[in-house]
Amino acid sequence: MNRRVGAVWGAFDLQLVTYAALLLCFGLAMAYSNTATAAVGVFESGSVFLRGLMWAVIAIAGFLIAAAFDYHWLKTLTWPLYVFQLGLLAVTLSVGSGIGGTSRWVSIAGLQLQFSEIAKVLMIIVLASYLGGRAGRMGSLLSIVGAGILAGPPFVLVLMQPDLGTALVLGAILAGMLYMSGASLRWLGALALAAVAAFPFIWTYVLQDYQKARLTAFLDPLADVQGAGYQLYQSQIAVGAGGLFGRGLTNGSQNAAGLLPVDTTDFVFAILAEELGFIGALVVIGLFVLLLWRILVSGWRSKDPFGTMFACGLATWILFQLIVNVGMVIGIMPITGIPLPFVSHGGSSLISLAIGLGIIESINVRQGRAEW
Amino acid sequence: MSVFLRDQPSIGPSRIRFLVFGLAVVLAAGALTARLFALQVGASGHYTALAATNRTVSEPLPSTRGLIYDRSGLPLVTNVASYSVKVRPADLPESRRDEVLTLLGSLIGMDPADINVAIDSNPGSRYDSIRVAQDVDPTVANFIAEARQELPGVEVVVETRRRYEKGPLFAHILGYLGPVSPDELPDLRDEGYLPDDLLGRAGVEAVYEGALRGQYGSQLVERDATGRRVQVLRTEEQAVAGSSLRLTIDLQEQAYAEKALKWGMSKAHLKRGVIIVMNPQNGEILAMVSLPTYDNNEFAEGISAADYQALLKDPDKPLVNHAISDQYPPGSTYKLVAGTGTLADGKITPDTLIRTAGYLTLGGARFRDWNGVGFGLCNIYCGFGHSSDTFFYQAAAMLGIDRLGFWAKKLGFGAPSGIDLPYEASGIVPTNKWKLDTFGLPIYPGEVYLAGIGQGYDAVTPLQLLNAYATLANGGTVYRPHVVSEIIRPDGLIQAIEPEVLGKVGAPGALKTMRRAARTVVVSRHTYNLVDLPIVIAGKTGTAEFGTPGPSGYLPFHNWFVSFVPKNPWKRASDPNGYKAIQRGDSELAVIVFSYNAGTVGNSSTEIAKYFYQLHFGIKKDYRNAYLLKRGNYYRLD
């Protein structure tokens, strides 16, 4: 039984906030660059940069509220939050809009929201609550099955949008959290093998042709340079043209020529690497490593298994998206449409991440005397 | 990392798993960094060069399409400048598509739905420009060119389009251009075509596509952030202009032919008609008119789907060149085949008499002569001149179906003539083998009778029939008809289209006899007062039944008149009937007229041909018999 005690704000992790804020600044700088080269006034209403600023302000507010909120309530509210998560995804499927027959966004008051991003942080809360509650019994297969049953419906709903990238992120979060929860390695290994065995079936019956084309394009971008390989080819040119020091903010040729589609979202790292060079890219990757370190430290220190599990889930999420997004831009991962955390322009993703960090801080500041 | 060594997590994951996770983070970051280093520091120069060529794009430089002139050098097709609006889907943000297309639609007066259709039916990729409108008003074009922010992905380019100076008069000859279809794109792309290119779809534009198009060049172009062209940096490869064409068709002859045909069709209330004029000495087409026609400028200006559907659905098929693309029963004009065959094979001589009668009986069926009583004992001049059916039933039976087919093919029937126009029908020459292949049955004797008089299975195009009589007129040489006389290359070199001999009939005596017989048709007044004209005309009429009987119990019929005149056509006192002149085989003018579903008192085709000869030779006196063109139930005038 946890006694609820006041927060110890001295335990607030300033480093964590700093690294996240710096990454956010990189994202805003890229939004600025994009806006400036598009010959639209940077502060003109509706510009990418202004919208980025607005989302940042909302995200900061979300972070502060989450940090101030006692995270223990999340355990109490697990089931309502789970239902809320499924509700968001169901709404997206029924009224959402997207490109080419997909349904990914829901428009509310003129803002386009991608509920599947919010679903990621909710998924981590639900799984942390469940796995934390089963601490000590993690050796049993039942824990793995239970977690799988919880993650299944959101996974399927996201896949139906269809949004392969987000579904993969949900799967990665589940796998990472199960591993860190102390689940039986033998069973996890067996499941991993089963997943590999099921791959040919999924390839044949589940994946759409365009998805397959995107997944295989990275193997040889030039094979279909006007189609699926186009973005990969252009983004590698952008990255390579950046060199050691980059061409300078707003000077990227690929950015200016508008040759790179989704250059403020999924492919933002390509523009970043061209304009800020290898040094800039290295700083961004370094910031991610530092941020992940601080999140893992919070999880390590938490005396509450929920806190540990939540931190591990958040770290898995950020790490997976980092690898897949940057890997895609530099041509070693398939195209999956997964954004780069904090840097890619996109309100829903940023708010979801900010709430996650806020919960980490809430965990940090509510550990001190919890065991008294 | 000291924190991990100092404490243990209270419950849950082991120290090892935290270490593994930490290691995964470091390894992932290391791998990404290593790849970044390789791209950005290792191979930077390579990609910098690629990026530079990427902002400057090599764009195709269209060539100027060749022009088309009539025989005398008057331009029939010219190129005019036109502002086209194009959309490049890759530069059109999906979220703003509706807004942009609505604005664009209101500017160029187009339904946004039609623009969407144009974009979605684009055969190329998202990175290819799609033409959504042409002939845009210059003021609107300027506005669109300036409104880059409001209309991302929309561009204005100056292109040339075709203008057909004479429109409907030459539509079936010249044809029109149409867009590349998705199926053709892969092949055409290899030949240098772009997804929004136009290529010849009908007429000379289609057959001479390769010569007219020329060769596209390329130019280096700098583009701005929205993908629009900022400036042309340099021409990499000059475009080679297309060659121009000179037709064998004379504008004046074509106008005369159309005038004569239109007169006859309106007097006789005909729905479809054809007139073709040809030089039998070399296969040059001097005029070719198929009515109804269409205005190919509608295609050049971008025909709307509704207008195109209307043309396609018109029962009289204005898009079809009936002169070459449809085949019809030739009727009595086909008696040329049995006549030539029996003479050439020695079955008859010009003096052989054959008994004609009101009808012949075969297998219990009666095969009538058109006048119901026959013409008594007839030689070939009498039989052909009066167009006796019973004469030619017997002639056909003497030859047999395969020998009849042999001579028909010698005269060019049963195969496309090879004219330089697309969509030519091949006609039908029935033989035993043909009927076995087609119906699995042998030819019946009655069918041989019918084949001899151009009924039954016989089917010809008007051009084939004209070419057969041109062969008769020139003494036995089958030429490939053609409508283009010269290809004029952009460097001024002229490539003349030489007459091409497809075959020789090889029975000069028989043909000489048949030329006299064709003159007998006119002299016998079978064609009324055609013999009174001051020129010597030989020819043959035809009345060809088709379809199913009408309310009166009679079959509907087409009528034909195919004719030719000697090189010097004017009558001379020394040759009162013109037999000497017509037998020389030096004709340079042959004319065929075809009246579809005629239903007239007399032979409308003969009257139309007569009017054309009057116009062509400037004969002042008018010999036309308008009363023969009245609607009537007179049946089987032959």
Contacts between the chains, C-beta under 8 A, distances in Angstrom:
chain1	res1	chain2	res2	distance
A	37	B	225	5.4
A	38	B	225	5.5
A	38	B	226	7.7
A	39	B	148	7.8
A	39	B	149	7.5
A	39	B	224	7.9
A	39	B	225	6.1
A	39	B	226	7.9
A	40	B	149	6.7
A	99	B	94	4.9
A	132	B	12	7.5
A	135	B	11	4.4
A	135	B	12	5.1
A	136	B	11	6.4
A	138	B	12	7.3
A	176	B	21	7.8
A	179	B	17	6.4
A	179	B	21	7.8
A	180	B	12	7.6
A	180	B	13	4.7
A	180	B	17	5.7
A	180	B	18	7.6
A	180	B	21	6.5
A	181	B	12	6.0
A	181	B	13	6.4
A	182	B	12	5.4
A	182	B	13	5.1
A	182	B	14	6.5
A	182	B	17	7.0
A	226	B	125	4.6
A	226	B	127	5.8
A	227	B	125	6.2
A	230	B	127	7.2
A	234	B	54	7.4
A	236	B	39	6.8
A	236	B	47	7.1
A	237	B	47	5.2
A	237	B	50	4.7
A	237	B	51	5.2
A	237	B	54	6.2
A	238	B	47	8.0
A	238	B	51	7.0
A	239	B	36	7.1
A	239	B	39	5.1
A	239	B	40	6.2
A	239	B	47	7.3
A	240	B	39	4.7
A	240	B	40	6.3
A	240	B	43	5.7
A	240	B	44	5.9
A	240	B	46	6.6
A	240	B	47	2.5
A	240	B	48	7.2
A	240	B	50	7.3
A	240	B	51	7.8
A	241	B	44	7.2
A	241	B	47	4.6
A	241	B	48	4.7
A	241	B	50	7.1
A	241	B	51	3.7
A	242	B	40	5.3
A	242	B	44	7.5
A	243	B	40	5.7
A	243	B	41	7.1
A	243	B	44	4.2
A	243	B	48	6.8
A	244	B	40	6.6
A	244	B	41	5.5
A	244	B	44	7.3
A	253	B	51	4.7
A	253	B	52	7.0
A	253	B	54	6.8
A	253	B	55	5.0
A	254	B	51	6.2
A	254	B	54	6.9
A	255	B	225	8.0
A	256	B	55	7.1
A	256	B	224	7.8
A	256	B	225	5.2
A	257	B	54	6.4
A	257	B	55	4.4
A	257	B	223	5.9
A	257	B	224	7.6
A	257	B	225	6.6
A	257	B	227	7.5
A	258	B	91	6.6
A	258	B	224	7.9
A	258	B	225	4.8
A	258	B	226	6.0
A	258	B	227	5.3
A	259	B	54	5.9
A	259	B	55	7.6
A	261	B	90	6.9
A	273	B	36	6.8
A	273	B	40	6.6
A	274	B	51	7.7
A	277	B	40	6.6
A	278	B	36	5.9
A	278	B	37	6.3
A	278	B	40	4.1
A	278	B	41	5.6
A	281	B	33	8.0
A	281	B	36	5.2
A	281	B	40	7.2
A	282	B	33	6.2
A	282	B	36	7.3
A	285	B	29	5.2
A	285	B	32	5.9
A	285	B	33	5.9
A	285	B	36	7.8
A	286	B	29	7.7
A	288	B	29	6.9
A	289	B	25	6.0
A	289	B	26	7.0
A	289	B	29	5.0
A	292	B	25	5.0
A	293	B	22	7.6
A	293	B	25	7.5
A	296	B	18	6.7
A	296	B	21	6.6
A	296	B	22	6.4
A	296	B	25	7.9
A	297	B	3	5.3
A	299	B	9	7.6
A	299	B	18	8.0
A	300	B	3	6.2
A	300	B	4	6.2
A	300	B	7	6.6
A	300	B	9	5.6
A	300	B	18	6.2
A	301	B	3	7.1
A	301	B	7	6.7
A	302	B	9	7.4
A	302	B	10	7.8
A	303	B	10	4.7
A	304	B	10	7.9
A	305	B	10	7.3
A	305	B	11	5.0
A	305	B	12	5.0
A	308	B	9	5.6
A	308	B	10	7.9
A	308	B	11	7.8
A	308	B	12	5.3
A	308	B	13	6.7
A	309	B	12	6.9
A	312	B	13	7.2
A	312	B	21	7.3
A	315	B	21	7.0
A	315	B	25	7.8
A	319	B	24	7.0
A	319	B	25	5.9
A	319	B	28	6.5
A	322	B	28	7.1
A	322	B	32	7.7
A	323	B	28	4.9
A	323	B	32	7.1
A	326	B	32	5.0
A	326	B	36	8.0
A	327	B	32	6.7
A	327	B	35	8.0
A	330	B	32	7.0
A	330	B	35	4.9
A	330	B	36	6.0
A	330	B	39	6.0
A	331	B	35	7.8
A	331	B	39	8.0
A	332	B	31	7.9
A	332	B	35	5.7
